[in-house]
């Protein structure tokens, strides 16, 4: 299963493991996944992705950013239900400090 333009392409549930999920942008050279954590599993799954992005290959990388995605298991596979993307590195730092308390 891959994710493109904010939508998850579905794969058969029996053939898909959350660890196999890959983020993809229209241009893969503009998105790099740095880390991931499965926050919850089951019929509803939550994943945290640490990514960096850039507008095009000639631009500098920006980030890291935190992307939180929530998926629902369906008969056809995993469906992206909601997402939250931090928009600047300062947001990620504030979240890190908050969660560290």
VENUR-V470340 format. One record per helix or strand of 2 or more residues. SS is the DSSP state (h for helix, s for strand). FROM is the first residue (numbers start at 0). LEN is the number of residues. If there is no record, write none. Layout:
SS:FROM:LEN
SS:FROM:LEN
//
This chain:
s:1:3
s:6:2
h:12:3
h:17:3
s:21:2
h:27:3
s:30:10
s:43:10
s:61:13
s:76:9
h:88:12
//
